[in-house]
């Protein structure tokens, strides 16, 4: 997470896409760092997304994040030469 934050300019709006969010802890932690960071977190597992949605409410007042189910592996496999 520190490496991602080092690459960002403070105060500049940025959108981050997290693939394979799991519990959502990284997405929430990144979004918490700066109100200009918006994170869209995805996971193929509905169970993981349920956990992520439980993690977020404690920080809802500060965090711009959304969680959605995504199947991205087929797309990635198509683009590998």
mmCIF file of the N, C-alpha and C atoms, coordinates in Angstrom:
data_MODEL
# 
_entry.id   MODEL 
# 
loop_
_atom_site.group_PDB 
_atom_site.id 
_atom_site.type_symbol 
_atom_site.label_atom_id 
_atom_site.label_alt_id 
_atom_site.label_comp_id 
_atom_site.label_asym_id 
_atom_site.label_entity_id 
_atom_site.label_seq_id 
_atom_site.pdbx_PDB_ins_code 
_atom_site.Cartn_x 
_atom_site.Cartn_y 
_atom_site.Cartn_z 
_atom_site.occupancy 
_atom_site.B_iso_or_equiv 
_atom_site.pdbx_formal_charge 
_atom_site.auth_seq_id 
_atom_site.auth_comp_id 
_atom_site.auth_asym_id 
_atom_site.auth_atom_id 
_atom_site.pdbx_PDB_model_num 
ATOM 1   N N  . UNK A 1 1  ? 0.822   -1.179  0.000   1.00 0.00 ? 1  UNK A N  1 
ATOM 2   C CA . UNK A 1 1  ? 0.000   0.000   0.000   1.00 0.00 ? 1  UNK A CA 1 
ATOM 3   C C  . UNK A 1 1  ? 0.872   1.250   0.000   1.00 0.00 ? 1  UNK A C  1 
ATOM 4   N N  . UNK A 1 2  ? 1.974   1.238   0.725   1.00 0.00 ? 2  UNK A N  1 
ATOM 5   C CA . UNK A 1 2  ? 2.848   2.414   0.765   1.00 0.00 ? 2  UNK A CA 1 
ATOM 6   C C  . UNK A 1 2  ? 3.364   2.779   -0.621  1.00 0.00 ? 2  UNK A C  1 
ATOM 7   N N  . UNK A 1 3  ? 3.689   1.781   -1.429  1.00 0.00 ? 3  UNK A N  1 
ATOM 8   C CA . UNK A 1 3  ? 4.188   2.034   -2.786  1.00 0.00 ? 3  UNK A CA 1 
ATOM 9   C C  . UNK A 1 3  ? 3.124   2.727   -3.635  1.00 0.00 ? 3  UNK A C  1 
ATOM 10  N N  . UNK A 1 4  ? 1.879   2.302   -3.492  1.00 0.00 ? 4  UNK A N  1 
ATOM 11  C CA . UNK A 1 4  ? 0.792   2.942   -4.241  1.00 0.00 ? 4  UNK A CA 1 
ATOM 12  C C  . UNK A 1 4  ? 0.665   4.396   -3.812  1.00 0.00 ? 4  UNK A C  1 
ATOM 13  N N  . UNK A 1 5  ? 0.675   4.646   -2.522  1.00 0.00 ? 5  UNK A N  1 
ATOM 14  C CA . UNK A 1 5  ? 0.529   6.016   -2.019  1.00 0.00 ? 5  UNK A CA 1 
ATOM 15  C C  . UNK A 1 5  ? 1.688   6.898   -2.451  1.00 0.00 ? 5  UNK A C  1 
ATOM 16  N N  . UNK A 1 6  ? 2.892   6.338   -2.561  1.00 0.00 ? 6  UNK A N  1 
ATOM 17  C CA . UNK A 1 6  ? 4.057   7.106   -3.019  1.00 0.00 ? 6  UNK A CA 1 
ATOM 18  C C  . UNK A 1 6  ? 3.874   7.581   -4.460  1.00 0.00 ? 6  UNK A C  1 
ATOM 19  N N  . UNK A 1 7  ? 3.154   6.822   -5.271  1.00 0.00 ? 7  UNK A N  1 
ATOM 20  C CA . UNK A 1 7  ? 2.961   7.162   -6.677  1.00 0.00 ? 7  UNK A CA 1 
ATOM 21  C C  . UNK A 1 7  ? 1.885   8.227   -6.881  1.00 0.00 ? 7  UNK A C  1 
ATOM 22  N N  . UNK A 1 8  ? 1.094   8.514   -5.872  1.00 0.00 ? 8  UNK A N  1 
ATOM 23  C CA . UNK A 1 8  ? -0.019  9.456   -6.002  1.00 0.00 ? 8  UNK A CA 1 
ATOM 24  C C  . UNK A 1 8  ? 0.372   10.846  -5.531  1.00 0.00 ? 8  UNK A C  1 
ATOM 25  N N  . UNK A 1 9  ? -0.197  11.856  -6.184  1.00 0.00 ? 9  UNK A N  1 
ATOM 26  C CA . UNK A 1 9  ? -0.003  13.227  -5.743  1.00 0.00 ? 9  UNK A CA 1 
ATOM 27  C C  . UNK A 1 9  ? -1.063  13.564  -4.708  1.00 0.00 ? 9  UNK A C  1 
ATOM 28  N N  . UNK A 1 10 ? -0.660  14.047  -3.543  1.00 0.00 ? 10 UNK A N  1 
ATOM 29  C CA . UNK A 1 10 ? -1.651  14.400  -2.515  1.00 0.00 ? 10 UNK A CA 1 
ATOM 30  C C  . UNK A 1 10 ? -2.633  15.451  -3.036  1.00 0.00 ? 10 UNK A C  1 
ATOM 31  N N  . UNK A 1 11 ? -3.897  15.248  -2.747  1.00 0.00 ? 11 UNK A N  1 
ATOM 32  C CA . UNK A 1 11 ? -4.926  16.204  -3.122  1.00 0.00 ? 11 UNK A CA 1 
ATOM 33  C C  . UNK A 1 11 ? -5.448  16.075  -4.542  1.00 0.00 ? 11 UNK A C  1 
ATOM 34  N N  . UNK A 1 12 ? -4.878  15.168  -5.337  1.00 0.00 ? 12 UNK A N  1 
ATOM 35  C CA . UNK A 1 12 ? -5.327  14.969  -6.713  1.00 0.00 ? 12 UNK A CA 1 
ATOM 36  C C  . UNK A 1 12 ? -6.280  13.781  -6.745  1.00 0.00 ? 12 UNK A C  1 
ATOM 37  N N  . UNK A 1 13 ? -7.442  13.965  -7.360  1.00 0.00 ? 13 UNK A N  1 
ATOM 38  C CA . UNK A 1 13 ? -8.426  12.881  -7.436  1.00 0.00 ? 13 UNK A CA 1 
ATOM 39  C C  . UNK A 1 13 ? -7.887  11.730  -8.268  1.00 0.00 ? 13 UNK A C  1 
ATOM 40  N N  . UNK A 1 14 ? -8.104  10.524  -7.766  1.00 0.00 ? 14 UNK A N  1 
ATOM 41  C CA . UNK A 1 14 ? -7.641  9.323   -8.461  1.00 0.00 ? 14 UNK A CA 1 
ATOM 42  C C  . UNK A 1 14 ? -8.629  8.195   -8.202  1.00 0.00 ? 14 UNK A C  1 
ATOM 43  N N  . UNK A 1 15 ? -8.789  7.342   -9.211  1.00 0.00 ? 15 UNK A N  1 
ATOM 44  C CA . UNK A 1 15 ? -9.630  6.159   -9.063  1.00 0.00 ? 15 UNK A CA 1 
ATOM 45  C C  . UNK A 1 15 ? -8.733  4.936   -9.170  1.00 0.00 ? 15 UNK A C  1 
ATOM 46  N N  . UNK A 1 16 ? -8.913  3.994   -8.256  1.00 0.00 ? 16 UNK A N  1 
ATOM 47  C CA . UNK A 1 16 ? -8.104  2.780   -8.213  1.00 0.00 ? 16 UNK A CA 1 
ATOM 48  C C  . UNK A 1 16 ? -9.028  1.580   -8.370  1.00 0.00 ? 16 UNK A C  1 
ATOM 49  N N  . UNK A 1 17 ? -8.619  0.637   -9.198  1.00 0.00 ? 17 UNK A N  1 
ATOM 50  C CA . UNK A 1 17 ? -9.350  -0.611  -9.365  1.00 0.00 ? 17 UNK A CA 1 
ATOM 51  C C  . UNK A 1 17 ? -8.544  -1.720  -8.701  1.00 0.00 ? 17 UNK A C  1 
ATOM 52  N N  . UNK A 1 18 ? -9.148  -2.371  -7.714  1.00 0.00 ? 18 UNK A N  1 
ATOM 53  C CA . UNK A 1 18 ? -8.490  -3.489  -7.041  1.00 0.00 ? 18 UNK A CA 1 
ATOM 54  C C  . UNK A 1 18 ? -9.112  -4.790  -7.530  1.00 0.00 ? 18 UNK A C  1 
ATOM 55  N N  . UNK A 1 19 ? -8.287  -5.669  -8.070  1.00 0.00 ? 19 UNK A N  1 
ATOM 56  C CA . UNK A 1 19 ? -8.733  -6.983  -8.519  1.00 0.00 ? 19 UNK A CA 1 
ATOM 57  C C  . UNK A 1 19 ? -8.456  -7.995  -7.421  1.00 0.00 ? 19 UNK A C  1 
ATOM 58  N N  . UNK A 1 20 ? -9.449  -8.785  -7.060  1.00 0.00 ? 20 UNK A N  1 
ATOM 59  C CA . UNK A 1 20 ? -9.273  -9.793  -6.011  1.00 0.00 ? 20 UNK A CA 1 
ATOM 60  C C  . UNK A 1 20 ? -9.193  -9.168  -4.634  1.00 0.00 ? 20 UNK A C  1 
ATOM 61  N N  . UNK A 1 21 ? -10.192 -8.415  -4.265  1.00 0.00 ? 21 UNK A N  1 
ATOM 62  C CA . UNK A 1 21 ? -10.162 -7.634  -3.022  1.00 0.00 ? 21 UNK A CA 1 
ATOM 63  C C  . UNK A 1 21 ? -10.185 -8.470  -1.744  1.00 0.00 ? 21 UNK A C  1 
ATOM 64  N N  . UNK A 1 22 ? -10.760 -9.668  -1.806  1.00 0.00 ? 22 UNK A N  1 
ATOM 65  C CA . UNK A 1 22 ? -10.838 -10.474 -0.582  1.00 0.00 ? 22 UNK A CA 1 
ATOM 66  C C  . UNK A 1 22 ? -11.671 -9.768  0.474   1.00 0.00 ? 22 UNK A C  1 
ATOM 67  N N  . UNK A 1 23 ? -11.074 -9.485  1.605   1.00 0.00 ? 23 UNK A N  1 
ATOM 68  C CA . UNK A 1 23 ? -11.792 -8.851  2.713   1.00 0.00 ? 23 UNK A CA 1 
ATOM 69  C C  . UNK A 1 23 ? -12.087 -7.371  2.487   1.00 0.00 ? 23 UNK A C  1 
ATOM 70  N N  . UNK A 1 24 ? -11.451 -6.771  1.510   1.00 0.00 ? 24 UNK A N  1 
ATOM 71  C CA . UNK A 1 24 ? -11.652 -5.347  1.256   1.00 0.00 ? 24 UNK A CA 1 
ATOM 72  C C  . UNK A 1 24 ? -10.776 -4.444  2.092   1.00 0.00 ? 24 UNK A C  1 
ATOM 73  N N  . UNK A 1 25 ? -9.918  -5.026  2.906   1.00 0.00 ? 25 UNK A N  1 
ATOM 74  C CA . UNK A 1 25 ? -9.095  -4.228  3.827   1.00 0.00 ? 25 UNK A CA 1 
ATOM 75  C C  . UNK A 1 25 ? -8.174  -3.259  3.090   1.00 0.00 ? 25 UNK A C  1 
ATOM 76  N N  . UNK A 1 26 ? -7.552  -3.693  2.006   1.00 0.00 ? 26 UNK A N  1 
ATOM 77  C CA . UNK A 1 26 ? -6.639  -2.816  1.260   1.00 0.00 ? 26 UNK A CA 1 
ATOM 78  C C  . UNK A 1 26 ? -7.428  -1.690  0.599   1.00 0.00 ? 26 UNK A C  1 
ATOM 79  N N  . UNK A 1 27 ? -8.567  -2.005  -0.003  1.00 0.00 ? 27 UNK A N  1 
ATOM 80  C CA . UNK A 1 27 ? -9.392  -0.985  -0.642  1.00 0.00 ? 27 UNK A CA 1 
ATOM 81  C C  . UNK A 1 27 ? -9.826  0.075   0.367   1.00 0.00 ? 27 UNK A C  1 
ATOM 82  N N  . UNK A 1 28 ? -10.283 -0.359  1.515   1.00 0.00 ? 28 UNK A N  1 
ATOM 83  C CA . UNK A 1 28 ? -10.738 0.575   2.547   1.00 0.00 ? 28 UNK A CA 1 
ATOM 84  C C  . UNK A 1 28 ? -9.563  1.395   3.077   1.00 0.00 ? 28 UNK A C  1 
ATOM 85  N N  . UNK A 1 29 ? -8.422  0.742   3.295   1.00 0.00 ? 29 UNK A N  1 
ATOM 86  C CA . UNK A 1 29 ? -7.249  1.456   3.817   1.00 0.00 ? 29 UNK A CA 1 
ATOM 87  C C  . UNK A 1 29 ? -6.762  2.513   2.823   1.00 0.00 ? 29 UNK A C  1 
ATOM 88  N N  . UNK A 1 30 ? -6.731  2.176   1.536   1.00 0.00 ? 30 UNK A N  1 
ATOM 89  C CA . UNK A 1 30 ? -6.322  3.155   0.527   1.00 0.00 ? 30 UNK A CA 1 
ATOM 90  C C  . UNK A 1 30 ? -7.298  4.327   0.477   1.00 0.00 ? 30 UNK A C  1 
ATOM 91  N N  . UNK A 1 31 ? -8.577  4.035   0.426   1.00 0.00 ? 31 UNK A N  1 
ATOM 92  C CA . UNK A 1 31 ? -9.581  5.097   0.354   1.00 0.00 ? 31 UNK A CA 1 
ATOM 93  C C  . UNK A 1 31 ? -9.566  5.970   1.599   1.00 0.00 ? 31 UNK A C  1 
ATOM 94  N N  . UNK A 1 32 ? -9.209  5.401   2.729   1.00 0.00 ? 32 UNK A N  1 
ATOM 95  C CA . UNK A 1 32 ? -9.167  6.156   3.987   1.00 0.00 ? 32 UNK A CA 1 
ATOM 96  C C  . UNK A 1 32 ? -8.025  7.169   4.011   1.00 0.00 ? 32 UNK A C  1 
ATOM 97  N N  . UNK A 1 33 ? -6.965  6.903   3.257   1.00 0.00 ? 33 UNK A N  1 
ATOM 98  C CA . UNK A 1 33 ? -5.780  7.753   3.293   1.00 0.00 ? 33 UNK A CA 1 
ATOM 99  C C  . UNK A 1 33 ? -6.020  9.168   2.795   1.00 0.00 ? 33 UNK A C  1 
ATOM 100 N N  . UNK A 1 34 ? -6.924  9.311   1.829   1.00 0.00 ? 34 UNK A N  1 
ATOM 101 C CA . UNK A 1 34 ? -7.128  10.614  1.197   1.00 0.00 ? 34 UNK A CA 1 
ATOM 102 C C  . UNK A 1 34 ? -8.559  10.656  0.663   1.00 0.00 ? 34 UNK A C  1 
ATOM 103 N N  . UNK A 1 35 ? -9.316  11.690  0.963   1.00 0.00 ? 35 UNK A N  1 
ATOM 104 C CA . UNK A 1 35 ? -10.696 11.759  0.474   1.00 0.00 ? 35 UNK A CA 1 
ATOM 105 C C  . UNK A 1 35 ? -10.788 11.859  -1.050  1.00 0.00 ? 35 UNK A C  1 
ATOM 106 N N  . UNK A 1 36 ? -9.670  12.116  -1.726  1.00 0.00 ? 36 UNK A N  1 
ATOM 107 C CA . UNK A 1 36 ? -9.653  12.197  -3.189  1.00 0.00 ? 36 UNK A CA 1 
ATOM 108 C C  . UNK A 1 36 ? -9.414  10.846  -3.854  1.00 0.00 ? 36 UNK A C  1 
ATOM 109 N N  . UNK A 1 37 ? -9.202  9.806   -3.071  1.00 0.00 ? 37 UNK A N  1 
ATOM 110 C CA . UNK A 1 37 ? -8.990  8.460   -3.602  1.00 0.00 ? 37 UNK A CA 1 
ATOM 111 C C  . UNK A 1 37 ? -10.319 7.716   -3.600  1.00 0.00 ? 37 UNK A C  1 
ATOM 112 N N  . UNK A 1 38 ? -10.723 7.233   -4.769  1.00 0.00 ? 38 UNK A N  1 
ATOM 113 C CA . UNK A 1 38 ? -11.925 6.404   -4.880  1.00 0.00 ? 38 UNK A CA 1 
ATOM 114 C C  . UNK A 1 38 ? -11.474 5.020   -5.340  1.00 0.00 ? 38 UNK A C  1 
ATOM 115 N N  . UNK A 1 39 ? -11.874 3.995   -4.611  1.00 0.00 ? 39 UNK A N  1 
ATOM 116 C CA . UNK A 1 39 ? -11.459 2.632   -4.924  1.00 0.00 ? 39 UNK A CA 1 
ATOM 117 C C  . UNK A 1 39 ? -12.673 1.807   -5.350  1.00 0.00 ? 39 UNK A C  1 
ATOM 118 N N  . UNK A 1 40 ? -12.535 1.121   -6.463  1.00 0.00 ? 40 UNK A N  1 
ATOM 119 C CA . UNK A 1 40 ? -13.503 0.121   -6.879  1.00 0.00 ? 40 UNK A CA 1 
ATOM 120 C C  . UNK A 1 40 ? -12.826 -1.226  -6.675  1.00 0.00 ? 40 UNK A C  1 
ATOM 121 N N  . UNK A 1 41 ? -13.382 -2.015  -5.796  1.00 0.00 ? 41 UNK A N  1 
ATOM 122 C CA . UNK A 1 41 ? -12.789 -3.311  -5.444  1.00 0.00 ? 41 UNK A CA 1 
ATOM 123 C C  . UNK A 1 41 ? -13.646 -4.428  -6.030  1.00 0.00 ? 41 UNK A C  1 
ATOM 124 N N  . UNK A 1 42 ? -12.999 -5.380  -6.686  1.00 0.00 ? 42 UNK A N  1 
ATOM 125 C CA . UNK A 1 42 ? -13.732 -6.483  -7.305  1.00 0.00 ? 42 UNK A CA 1 
ATOM 126 C C  . UNK A 1 42 ? -13.202 -7.816  -6.800  1.00 0.00 ? 42 UNK A C  1 
ATOM 127 N N  . UNK A 1 43 ? -14.059 -8.801  -6.853  1.00 0.00 ? 43 UNK A N  1 
ATOM 128 C CA . UNK A 1 43 ? -13.665 -10.163 -6.513  1.00 0.00 ? 43 UNK A CA 1 
ATOM 129 C C  . UNK A 1 43 ? -14.610 -11.115 -7.214  1.00 0.00 ? 43 UNK A C  1 
ATOM 130 N N  . UNK A 1 44 ? -14.134 -12.294 -7.537  1.00 0.00 ? 44 UNK A N  1 
ATOM 131 C CA . UNK A 1 44 ? -14.969 -13.304 -8.184  1.00 0.00 ? 44 UNK A CA 1 
ATOM 132 C C  . UNK A 1 44 ? -15.846 -14.027 -7.153  1.00 0.00 ? 44 UNK A C  1 
ATOM 133 N N  . UNK A 1 45 ? -15.449 -13.956 -5.898  1.00 0.00 ? 45 UNK A N  1 
ATOM 134 C CA . UNK A 1 45 ? -16.131 -14.692 -4.830  1.00 0.00 ? 45 UNK A CA 1 
ATOM 135 C C  . UNK A 1 45 ? -17.223 -13.857 -4.163  1.00 0.00 ? 45 UNK A C  1 
ATOM 136 N N  . UNK A 1 46 ? -18.478 -14.296 -4.246  1.00 0.00 ? 46 UNK A N  1 
ATOM 137 C CA . UNK A 1 46 ? -19.545 -13.577 -3.540  1.00 0.00 ? 46 UNK A CA 1 
ATOM 138 C C  . UNK A 1 46 ? -19.314 -13.547 -2.020  1.00 0.00 ? 46 UNK A C  1 
ATOM 139 N N  . UNK A 1 47 ? -18.718 -14.607 -1.489  1.00 0.00 ? 47 UNK A N  1 
ATOM 140 C CA . UNK A 1 47 ? -18.447 -14.649 -0.046  1.00 0.00 ? 47 UNK A CA 1 
ATOM 141 C C  . UNK A 1 47 ? -17.422 -13.577 0.353   1.00 0.00 ? 47 UNK A C  1 
ATOM 142 N N  . UNK A 1 48 ? -16.395 -13.423 -0.464  1.00 0.00 ? 48 UNK A N  1 
ATOM 143 C CA . UNK A 1 48 ? -15.395 -12.390 -0.173  1.00 0.00 ? 48 UNK A CA 1 
ATOM 144 C C  . UNK A 1 48 ? -16.027 -11.009 -0.219  1.00 0.00 ? 48 UNK A C  1 
ATOM 145 N N  . UNK A 1 49 ? -16.911 -10.779 -1.181  1.00 0.00 ? 49 UNK A N  1 
ATOM 146 C CA . UNK A 1 49 ? -17.573 -9.486  -1.280  1.00 0.00 ? 49 UNK A CA 1 
ATOM 147 C C  . UNK A 1 49 ? -18.476 -9.210  -0.084  1.00 0.00 ? 49 UNK A C  1 
ATOM 148 N N  . UNK A 1 50 ? -19.098 -10.245 0.451   1.00 0.00 ? 50 UNK A N  1 
ATOM 149 C CA . UNK A 1 50 ? -19.913 -10.071 1.665   1.00 0.00 ? 50 UNK A CA 1 
ATOM 150 C C  . UNK A 1 50 ? -19.032 -9.600  2.820   1.00 0.00 ? 50 UNK A C  1 
ATOM 151 N N  . UNK A 1 51 ? -17.863 -10.202 2.968   1.00 0.00 ? 51 UNK A N  1 
ATOM 152 C CA . UNK A 1 51 ? -16.929 -9.792  4.025   1.00 0.00 ? 51 UNK A CA 1 
ATOM 153 C C  . UNK A 1 51 ? -16.484 -8.348  3.787   1.00 0.00 ? 51 UNK A C  1 
ATOM 154 N N  . UNK A 1 52 ? -16.169 -8.026  2.536   1.00 0.00 ? 52 UNK A N  1 
ATOM 155 C CA . UNK A 1 52 ? -15.723 -6.665  2.209   1.00 0.00 ? 52 UNK A CA 1 
ATOM 156 C C  . UNK A 1 52 ? -16.805 -5.636  2.538   1.00 0.00 ? 52 UNK A C  1 
ATOM 157 N N  . UNK A 1 53 ? -18.036 -5.954  2.256   1.00 0.00 ? 53 UNK A N  1 
ATOM 158 C CA . UNK A 1 53 ? -19.129 -5.028  2.543   1.00 0.00 ? 53 UNK A CA 1 
ATOM 159 C C  . UNK A 1 53 ? -19.345 -4.853  4.043   1.00 0.00 ? 53 UNK A C  1 
ATOM 160 N N  . UNK A 1 54 ? -18.987 -5.854  4.815   1.00 0.00 ? 54 UNK A N  1 
ATOM 161 C CA . UNK A 1 54 ? -19.069 -5.746  6.277   1.00 0.00 ? 54 UNK A CA 1 
ATOM 162 C C  . UNK A 1 54 ? -17.930 -4.874  6.790   1.00 0.00 ? 54 UNK A C  1 
ATOM 163 N N  . UNK A 1 55 ? -16.756 -4.976  6.159   1.00 0.00 ? 55 UNK A N  1 
ATOM 164 C CA . UNK A 1 55 ? -15.573 -4.206  6.560   1.00 0.00 ? 55 UNK A CA 1 
ATOM 165 C C  . UNK A 1 55 ? -15.778 -2.712  6.351   1.00 0.00 ? 55 UNK A C  1 
ATOM 166 N N  . UNK A 1 56 ? -16.430 -2.336  5.256   1.00 0.00 ? 56 UNK A N  1 
ATOM 167 C CA . UNK A 1 56 ? -16.549 -0.927  4.877   1.00 0.00 ? 56 UNK A CA 1 
ATOM 168 C C  . UNK A 1 56 ? -17.397 -0.059  5.800   1.00 0.00 ? 56 UNK A C  1 
ATOM 169 N N  . UNK A 1 57 ? -18.537 -0.509  6.330   1.00 0.00 ? 57 UNK A N  1 
ATOM 170 C CA . UNK A 1 57 ? -19.402 0.430   7.064   1.00 0.00 ? 57 UNK A CA 1 
ATOM 171 C C  . UNK A 1 57 ? -18.748 1.165   8.222   1.00 0.00 ? 57 UNK A C  1 
ATOM 172 N N  . UNK A 1 58 ? -17.787 0.560   8.878   1.00 0.00 ? 58 UNK A N  1 
ATOM 173 C CA . UNK A 1 58 ? -17.134 1.243   9.994   1.00 0.00 ? 58 UNK A CA 1 
ATOM 174 C C  . UNK A 1 58 ? -16.430 2.520   9.531   1.00 0.00 ? 58 UNK A C  1 
ATOM 175 N N  . UNK A 1 59 ? -16.057 2.592   8.262   1.00 0.00 ? 59 UNK A N  1 
ATOM 176 C CA . UNK A 1 59 ? -15.339 3.743   7.724   1.00 0.00 ? 59 UNK A CA 1 
ATOM 177 C C  . UNK A 1 59 ? -16.179 4.525   6.720   1.00 0.00 ? 59 UNK A C  1 
ATOM 178 N N  . UNK A 1 60 ? -17.463 4.201   6.559   1.00 0.00 ? 60 UNK A N  1 
ATOM 179 C CA . UNK A 1 60 ? -18.296 4.775   5.492   1.00 0.00 ? 60 UNK A CA 1 
ATOM 180 C C  . UNK A 1 60 ? -18.268 6.302   5.473   1.00 0.00 ? 60 UNK A C  1 
ATOM 181 N N  . UNK A 1 61 ? -18.189 6.939   6.604   1.00 0.00 ? 61 UNK A N  1 
ATOM 182 C CA . UNK A 1 61 ? -18.206 8.392   6.665   1.00 0.00 ? 61 UNK A CA 1 
ATOM 183 C C  . UNK A 1 61 ? -17.018 9.009   5.944   1.00 0.00 ? 61 UNK A C  1 
ATOM 184 N N  . UNK A 1 62 ? -15.957 8.220   5.716   1.00 0.00 ? 62 UNK A N  1 
ATOM 185 C CA . UNK A 1 62 ? -14.738 8.781   5.133   1.00 0.00 ? 62 UNK A CA 1 
ATOM 186 C C  . UNK A 1 62 ? -14.344 8.118   3.811   1.00 0.00 ? 62 UNK A C  1 
ATOM 187 N N  . UNK A 1 63 ? -14.839 6.939   3.556   1.00 0.00 ? 63 UNK A N  1 
ATOM 188 C CA . UNK A 1 63 ? -14.309 6.122   2.473   1.00 0.00 ? 63 UNK A CA 1 
ATOM 189 C C  . UNK A 1 63 ? -15.212 6.119   1.252   1.00 0.00 ? 63 UNK A C  1 
ATOM 190 N N  . UNK A 1 64 ? -14.633 6.404   0.080   1.00 0.00 ? 64 UNK A N  1 
ATOM 191 C CA . UNK A 1 64 ? -15.335 6.277   -1.193  1.00 0.00 ? 64 UNK A CA 1 
ATOM 192 C C  . UNK A 1 64 ? -14.882 4.958   -1.806  1.00 0.00 ? 64 UNK A C  1 
ATOM 193 N N  . UNK A 1 65 ? -15.688 3.950   -1.659  1.00 0.00 ? 65 UNK A N  1 
ATOM 194 C CA . UNK A 1 65 ? -15.331 2.652   -2.231  1.00 0.00 ? 65 UNK A CA 1 
ATOM 195 C C  . UNK A 1 65 ? -16.606 1.936   -2.651  1.00 0.00 ? 65 UNK A C  1 
ATOM 196 N N  . UNK A 1 66 ? -16.453 1.048   -3.618  1.00 0.00 ? 66 UNK A N  1 
ATOM 197 C CA . UNK A 1 66 ? -17.566 0.207   -4.024  1.00 0.00 ? 66 UNK A CA 1 
ATOM 198 C C  . UNK A 1 66 ? -17.022 -1.191  -4.292  1.00 0.00 ? 66 UNK A C  1 
ATOM 199 N N  . UNK A 1 67 ? -17.862 -2.172  -4.076  1.00 0.00 ? 67 UNK A N  1 
ATOM 200 C CA . UNK A 1 67 ? -17.465 -3.560  -4.235  1.00 0.00 ? 67 UNK A CA 1 
ATOM 201 C C  . UNK A 1 67 ? -18.386 -4.222  -5.244  1.00 0.00 ? 67 UNK A C  1 
ATOM 202 N N  . UNK A 1 68 ? -17.796 -4.984  -6.171  1.00 0.00 ? 68 UNK A N  1 
ATOM 203 C CA . UNK A 1 68 ? -18.622 -5.676  -7.155  1.00 0.00 ? 68 UNK A CA 1 
ATOM 204 C C  . UNK A 1 68 ? -17.990 -6.992  -7.574  1.00 0.00 ? 68 UNK A C  1 
ATOM 205 N N  . UNK A 1 69 ? -18.870 -7.915  -7.994  1.00 0.00 ? 69 UNK A N  1 
ATOM 206 C CA . UNK A 1 69 ? -18.424 -9.212  -8.470  1.00 0.00 ? 69 UNK A CA 1 
ATOM 207 C C  . UNK A 1 69 ? -17.921 -9.042  -9.895  1.00 0.00 ? 69 UNK A C  1 
ATOM 208 N N  . UNK A 1 70 ? -16.763 -9.603  -10.172 1.00 0.00 ? 70 UNK A N  1 
ATOM 209 C CA . UNK A 1 70 ? -16.197 -9.508  -11.510 1.00 0.00 ? 70 UNK A CA 1 
ATOM 210 C C  . UNK A 1 70 ? -15.471 -10.795 -11.862 1.00 0.00 ? 70 UNK A C  1 
ATOM 211 N N  . UNK A 1 71 ? -15.650 -11.209 -13.084 1.00 0.00 ? 71 UNK A N  1 
ATOM 212 C CA . UNK A 1 71 ? -14.918 -12.351 -13.608 1.00 0.00 ? 71 UNK A CA 1 
ATOM 213 C C  . UNK A 1 71 ? -13.965 -11.799 -14.655 1.00 0.00 ? 71 UNK A C  1 
ATOM 214 N N  . UNK A 1 72 ? -12.720 -11.604 -14.276 1.00 0.00 ? 72 UNK A N  1 
ATOM 215 C CA . UNK A 1 72 ? -11.761 -10.964 -15.162 1.00 0.00 ? 72 UNK A CA 1 
ATOM 216 C C  . UNK A 1 72 ? -10.718 -11.918 -15.715 1.00 0.00 ? 72 UNK A C  1 
ATOM 217 N N  . UNK A 1 73 ? -10.607 -13.117 -15.174 1.00 0.00 ? 73 UNK A N  1 
ATOM 218 C CA . UNK A 1 73 ? -9.588  -14.052 -15.652 1.00 0.00 ? 73 UNK A CA 1 
ATOM 219 C C  . UNK A 1 73 ? -9.772  -14.434 -17.115 1.00 0.00 ? 73 UNK A C  1 
ATOM 220 N N  . UNK A 1 74 ? -10.985 -14.725 -17.599 1.00 0.00 ? 74 UNK A N  1 
ATOM 221 C CA . UNK A 1 74 ? -11.108 -15.027 -19.034 1.00 0.00 ? 74 UNK A CA 1 
ATOM 222 C C  . UNK A 1 74 ? -10.622 -13.891 -19.920 1.00 0.00 ? 74 UNK A C  1 
ATOM 223 N N  . UNK A 1 75 ? -10.916 -12.667 -19.526 1.00 0.00 ? 75 UNK A N  1 
ATOM 224 C CA . UNK A 1 75 ? -10.487 -11.515 -20.290 1.00 0.00 ? 75 UNK A CA 1 
ATOM 225 C C  . UNK A 1 75 ? -8.957  -11.427 -20.310 1.00 0.00 ? 75 UNK A C  1 
ATOM 226 N N  . UNK A 1 76 ? -8.334  -11.647 -19.167 1.00 0.00 ? 76 UNK A N  1 
ATOM 227 C CA . UNK A 1 76 ? -6.887  -11.592 -19.084 1.00 0.00 ? 76 UNK A CA 1 
ATOM 228 C C  . UNK A 1 76 ? -6.243  -12.698 -19.924 1.00 0.00 ? 76 UNK A C  1 
ATOM 229 N N  . UNK A 1 77 ? -6.809  -13.876 -19.883 1.00 0.00 ? 77 UNK A N  1 
ATOM 230 C CA . UNK A 1 77 ? -6.254  -14.991 -20.664 1.00 0.00 ? 77 UNK A CA 1 
ATOM 231 C C  . UNK A 1 77 ? -6.320  -14.706 -22.149 1.00 0.00 ? 77 UNK A C  1 
ATOM 232 N N  . UNK A 1 78 ? -7.367  -14.046 -22.611 1.00 0.00 ? 78 UNK A N  1 
ATOM 233 C CA . UNK A 1 78 ? -7.499  -13.719 -24.028 1.00 0.00 ? 78 UNK A CA 1 
ATOM 234 C C  . UNK A 1 78 ? -6.407  -12.772 -24.504 1.00 0.00 ? 78 UNK A C  1 
ATOM 235 N N  . UNK A 1 79 ? -5.921  -11.939 -23.617 1.00 0.00 ? 79 UNK A N  1 
ATOM 236 C CA . UNK A 1 79 ? -4.958  -10.906 -23.997 1.00 0.00 ? 79 UNK A CA 1 
ATOM 237 C C  . UNK A 1 79 ? -3.503  -11.327 -23.789 1.00 0.00 ? 79 UNK A C  1 
ATOM 238 N N  . UNK A 1 80 ? -3.274  -12.552 -23.358 1.00 0.00 ? 80 UNK A N  1 
ATOM 239 C CA . UNK A 1 80 ? -1.908  -13.033 -23.182 1.00 0.00 ? 80 UNK A CA 1 
ATOM 240 C C  . UNK A 1 80 ? -1.440  -13.653 -24.491 1.00 0.00 ? 80 UNK A C  1 
ATOM 241 N N  . UNK A 1 81 ? -0.340  -13.129 -25.084 1.00 0.00 ? 81 UNK A N  1 
ATOM 242 C CA . UNK A 1 81 ? 0.144   -13.674 -26.363 1.00 0.00 ? 81 UNK A CA 1 
ATOM 243 C C  . UNK A 1 81 ? 0.665   -15.102 -26.238 1.00 0.00 ? 81 UNK A C  1 
# 
